Structures are given as structure tokens and as C-alpha cells.
Amino acid sequence: MKKYLYSGLIFLICSPVLAQQSKKHAEVMKPIETVFKAMEIGDSALLGSAFYKKVALSTIVLDGSLELKNLLFENDLSGFKKAVAAVKKEPYREPIYEIEIQREGIFAQVWAKYSFYIGPNFHHCGIDAFQLVSTEAGWKIFSLTDTRQVNGCVIPDWVRRKYEGAKP
């Protein structure tokens, strides 16, 4: 009986802390979710709203044996916005999973695995690493690094079921 009482007490004590942490994580995730929504609907203005006024973008391209093939850098959003706004037949979708969020004061970072789909077709996978800062306008992304690979992708079943064969 004491075991259940102690378990209940621990749950009651921890619940507000977990709820507060969940709210803080949701705040950090909001601009990231905005990026993915903008990519899906092709809205470059919405994409820009998720980022800080200065930004660093980098991509690590891996070859077939998962070795470094190329390392790309950009210091503005123009190329990213152009790709998002381009007329396309199929939406870009990028589900993320195995998300890790770290936050201290006005700084946060989010690390997540992703799979990238053009319409219902798998294109590539990798890691997204976001760094964010809290501003008066809310959390903003100031750095985004991703890896891109085609081989060695381990995609969760729920992602495959939801996105492969999905209609726009």
C-alpha cells in the first residue's frame, strides 16, 4: 500500500514540472513546425517568419557509403525560400522523429532524425540540428544544419505508413 501511496505522491509532485517542461518544448518547436508547414504549402514568407534576421544554414551531404561527399554553407535564406516557393507538382514533406530538445534560458537546440518526401515518394533522410534564440517575437531559428543521405535510412513504420503513398 505504501508503494502505491509513494508512487502517487511522486506523480503529483512531478506532473506540474512535466507539464511546464512540455509547454517550454512546444514553444521551442513552434518555429520548426512552421518551417515544415511552409515547405509543404510552398510559402516562402511563412518560412522566413521562423528564422532570426541573421541565419547560418549548412548541409552535410553523405555519399552511398555514408562518407562526406560535400559540405554546403549559406548565410541567408534566399536559396531556401526560392526552393520552397518554386512551383512543384508534389508537396515537400519532412516528418521528424526521435526529437531531442535542450533549452537553457534564451538558447535552445533541437536534434531530430527526418525523412524527406516529395509527394508520396521517399527522397532522402538525415539529421536536422536547429539552434534557436528566444526573442520578443518568440523563438527564432538562427542556425540549421542537416545531413542528407539516401542509403542507410532507418525510417519508423509510422512514418512510412503516413507518408509513403500519401496523397497531397
C-alpha positions in Angstrom: 0.0 0.0 0.0 2.8 2.4 0.9 4.4 1.7 -2.5 1.2 3.0 -4.3 1.0 6.0 -2.0 4.6 7.0 -2.7 4.1 6.4 -6.4 1.0 8.7 -6.4 2.9 11.4 -4.4 5.8 11.3 -6.9 3.3 11.6 -9.8 1.5 14.6 -8.2 4.8 16.3 -7.5 6.3 15.7 -10.9 3.2 16.4 -13.0 3.4 20.2 -12.9 7.1 20.1 -13.7 6.5 17.8 -16.7 3.6 20.0 -17.9 5.8 23.1 -17.6 8.6 21.4 -19.5 6.2 20.2 -22.2 4.9 23.8 -22.7 8.5 25.1 -22.9 9.3 22.4 -25.5 6.2 23.3 -27.5 7.3 26.9 -27.6 10.7 25.9 -29.0 9.2 23.5 -31.6 6.7 26.2 -32.9 9.2 27.8 -35.5 10.4 24.3 -36.5 6.8 23.2 -37.2 6.4 26.5 -39.2 9.3 25.6 -41.4 7.8 22.2 -42.3 4.4 23.7 -42.9 5.9 26.4 -45.2 7.8 23.7 -47.1 4.6 21.6 -47.6 2.4 24.5 -48.8 5.2 26.4 -50.7 5.0 29.6 -48.6 8.4 31.4 -48.5 7.1 34.3 -46.4 5.9 31.8 -43.7 9.3 30.1 -44.0 11.1 33.4 -43.3 8.9 34.1 -40.2 10.5 31.1 -38.4 14.1 32.4 -38.7 16.1 35.1 -37.0 17.2 38.1 -39.1 20.7 36.6 -39.5 21.0 32.9 -40.2 23.5 30.2 -40.9 22.5 27.2 -43.0 24.6 24.2 -43.7 24.2 20.8 -45.2 26.4 17.7 -44.9 25.8 15.6 -48.0 26.8 11.9 -47.5 27.7 9.6 -50.3 26.5 6.0 -50.8 28.9 4.7 -48.2 27.8 7.4 -45.7 31.1 9.3 -46.1 31.3 13.0 -46.5 30.6 13.9 -50.1 30.0 17.6 -49.8 29.6 20.4 -47.2 27.4 23.3 -48.2 27.0 26.7 -46.4 24.6 29.6 -46.8 24.3 32.8 -44.8 20.9 33.8 -45.9 17.5 32.3 -46.6 17.2 33.3 -50.3 18.1 29.9 -51.7 15.9 28.1 -49.2 13.0 30.5 -49.9 13.4 30.1 -53.6 13.2 26.3 -53.3 10.2 26.4 -51.1 8.3 28.9 -53.3 9.1 27.1 -56.6 6.0 25.7 -58.3 6.0 22.0 -57.8 3.6 19.2 -58.6 4.0 17.4 -55.3 4.4 18.9 -51.8 7.6 18.6 -49.8 7.1 16.8 -46.5 9.6 16.3 -43.8 8.5 14.3 -40.8 10.9 14.4 -37.9 11.2 11.8 -35.1 13.5 10.9 -32.2 13.5 14.5 -31.2 15.8 15.8 -28.6 15.3 19.3 -27.1 17.8 21.1 -24.9 17.0 24.5 -23.5 18.7 26.9 -21.2 17.4 30.4 -20.8 17.1 32.1 -24.2 19.0 29.4 -26.1 17.7 26.1 -27.3 18.8 23.3 -29.7 16.7 20.6 -31.3 18.2 17.5 -32.8 15.9 15.2 -34.8 16.0 12.4 -37.4 14.0 13.1 -40.5 12.7 11.6 -43.7 12.1 13.8 -46.8 9.3 13.1 -49.2 8.3 14.7 -52.4 4.6 13.9 -52.5 4.4 10.2 -51.7 7.9 9.4 -52.8 10.8 9.0 -50.3 13.7 11.2 -51.4 16.3 11.1 -48.6 16.8 11.1 -44.8 19.2 12.5 -42.3 19.5 14.6 -39.1 18.2 18.1 -38.6 20.0 20.2 -36.0 18.3 23.5 -35.1 19.7 26.2 -32.9 17.2 28.8 -31.7 17.1 32.0 -29.7 14.1 33.5 -27.8 13.2 36.9 -29.0 10.4 39.4 -28.2 8.6 37.8 -31.3 9.1 34.3 -29.9 11.6 31.6 -30.6 13.5 32.0 -33.9 15.9 29.7 -35.7 19.4 31.2 -36.2 21.2 28.1 -37.3 20.1 25.0 -39.2 22.4 22.1 -40.2 21.2 18.9 -41.8 22.7 15.8 -43.1 21.4 14.2 -46.3 21.7 10.6 -47.3 19.8 8.1 -49.4 21.4 4.8 -48.1 21.2 3.5 -44.6 17.9 5.2 -43.8 16.0 3.6 -40.9 12.5 5.1 -41.2 10.0 4.3 -38.5 6.9 2.3 -39.6 4.5 5.0 -38.6 6.3 7.4 -40.9 6.2 5.0 -43.9 2.5 4.3 -43.3 1.6 8.0 -43.1 3.8 9.5 -45.9 4.6 6.8 -48.4 1.7 6.7 -50.9 0.1 9.7 -49.2 -1.9 12.0 -51.5 -1.2 15.7 -51.5 
